[in-house]
């Protein structure tokens, strides 16, 4: 089975810029891959029969996305939202204010029983992460 390379529209130019993609830091001087599709906020993609809504969540990068599966009540949050914290914002095109807006305006409005699967680390639920952002309370482990 062939995979597809999908990228948010805001990331395309940075893909080919080594100062943004940091490709030279990992030993690649030039990115040669071409995306199969450019994604926008609100687009829906399918993995098999399972639909995923694209949520544009800038902050970790300007074209960061999360994938929300409403029928199964879960979110693939990538490097935007982790259990008890948020993703790095100190890399090229990262922005702290943007990631906070993405989390509070796009993710925490999802149903509270939505399971969060981050890019790495333990899973969580929206209801467990809300107090961190709305009440400035640390997460209770």
C-alpha positions as CSV (number, residue, x, y, z in Angstrom):
1,X,0.0,0.0,0.0
2,X,1.3,3.4,-0.9
3,X,1.3,6.2,1.6
4,X,0.5,9.8,0.9
5,X,2.3,12.9,2.0
6,X,-0.3,15.5,3.3
7,X,0.8,18.9,4.6
8,X,-1.0,22.0,5.8
9,X,-0.9,24.7,3.2
10,X,0.9,27.1,5.6
11,X,3.8,24.6,5.8
12,X,4.6,24.1,2.1
13,X,7.1,26.9,1.7
14,X,8.9,26.0,4.8
15,X,9.3,22.4,3.6
16,X,11.9,23.5,1.1
17,X,13.6,26.1,3.3
18,X,16.4,24.4,5.4
19,X,16.3,27.3,7.9
20,X,12.6,26.4,8.6
21,X,12.6,22.6,8.1
22,X,15.9,22.2,9.9
23,X,16.8,19.5,7.4
24,X,20.5,20.3,7.6
25,X,20.5,19.6,11.4
26,X,19.5,16.0,10.7
27,X,22.0,15.6,7.8
28,X,19.9,16.4,4.8
29,X,20.9,19.4,2.7
30,X,17.7,19.5,0.7
31,X,14.1,18.2,1.0
32,X,13.1,16.4,-2.3
33,X,9.7,15.2,-1.4
34,X,6.6,16.7,-3.0
35,X,3.3,16.7,-1.0
36,X,0.5,14.8,-2.5
37,X,-2.1,17.2,-1.1
38,X,-2.3,20.5,0.8
39,X,-4.7,20.6,3.7
40,X,-6.8,23.4,5.1
41,X,-8.7,23.8,8.3
42,X,-12.0,21.9,8.2
43,X,-10.9,19.5,5.5
44,X,-11.8,15.9,6.1
45,X,-9.6,13.0,5.2
46,X,-10.3,9.3,5.5
47,X,-8.1,6.5,6.7
48,X,-10.0,3.5,5.5
49,X,-13.6,4.3,6.4
50,X,-12.6,6.5,9.4
51,X,-13.1,10.2,8.9
52,X,-10.7,12.8,10.4
53,X,-11.4,16.5,10.5
54,X,-8.3,18.7,10.0
55,X,-7.9,21.3,12.7
56,X,-5.3,23.9,11.9
57,X,-3.5,24.4,15.2
58,X,-0.6,26.8,14.6
59,X,1.9,27.3,17.4
60,X,4.4,24.4,17.3
61,X,4.8,25.4,13.7
62,X,2.7,27.8,11.6
63,X,1.0,24.9,9.8
64,X,0.5,22.6,12.7
65,X,-2.6,20.4,12.5
66,X,-4.5,18.0,14.7
67,X,-6.8,15.2,13.4
68,X,-10.1,14.9,15.1
69,X,-12.2,11.7,14.7
70,X,-15.7,12.6,15.9
71,X,-17.3,9.2,15.5
72,X,-14.7,7.5,17.6
73,X,-14.2,10.5,20.0
74,X,-10.5,10.9,19.8
75,X,-7.9,13.5,18.7
76,X,-4.5,13.0,17.3
77,X,-2.8,16.1,18.7
78,X,0.7,15.7,17.3
79,X,3.0,18.2,18.9
80,X,0.3,20.7,19.8
81,X,-1.1,19.2,23.0
82,X,0.5,16.7,25.4
83,X,-0.7,15.3,28.7
84,X,-0.2,18.2,31.1
85,X,1.6,20.5,28.7
86,X,1.9,21.9,25.1
87,X,4.4,21.5,22.3
88,X,7.6,23.4,21.8
89,X,7.3,26.9,20.4
90,X,11.0,27.8,20.1
91,X,11.7,26.3,16.7
92,X,11.2,28.2,13.4
93,X,7.6,29.4,12.9
94,X,6.7,28.4,16.4
95,X,4.7,30.9,18.5
96,X,3.6,30.6,22.1
97,X,0.5,32.8,21.8
98,X,-0.6,30.9,18.7
99,X,-0.3,27.5,20.4
100,X,-2.3,28.8,23.4
101,X,-5.0,30.1,21.1
102,X,-5.0,26.8,19.2
103,X,-5.4,24.8,22.4
104,X,-8.1,27.0,23.9
105,X,-10.1,27.9,20.8
106,X,-9.8,24.6,18.8
107,X,-9.1,21.7,21.1
108,X,-10.6,22.4,24.5
109,X,-14.0,23.1,22.8
110,X,-14.2,19.5,21.7
111,X,-16.4,17.2,23.8
112,X,-14.8,16.7,27.3
113,X,-14.7,12.9,26.8
114,X,-12.5,13.2,23.7
115,X,-9.4,11.1,24.1
116,X,-6.2,12.9,23.2
117,X,-3.4,10.9,21.6
118,X,-0.3,13.1,21.3
119,X,2.7,12.7,19.0
120,X,4.5,11.0,21.9
121,X,3.9,10.4,25.6
122,X,0.8,9.3,27.4
123,X,-2.8,9.8,26.3
124,X,-5.2,12.1,28.1
125,X,-8.7,13.5,27.8
126,X,-10.0,17.0,27.1
127,X,-11.6,17.2,30.6
128,X,-8.3,16.4,32.2
129,X,-6.5,19.2,30.3
130,X,-9.1,22.0,30.6
131,X,-8.1,23.1,34.2
132,X,-4.5,23.7,33.0
133,X,-5.6,26.3,30.5
134,X,-8.9,27.6,31.9
135,X,-8.0,27.7,35.6
136,X,-4.2,27.8,35.5
137,X,-4.1,24.6,37.7
138,X,-1.4,22.0,37.2
139,X,-2.5,18.6,36.0
140,X,-3.1,16.1,38.7
141,X,-1.2,12.9,37.8
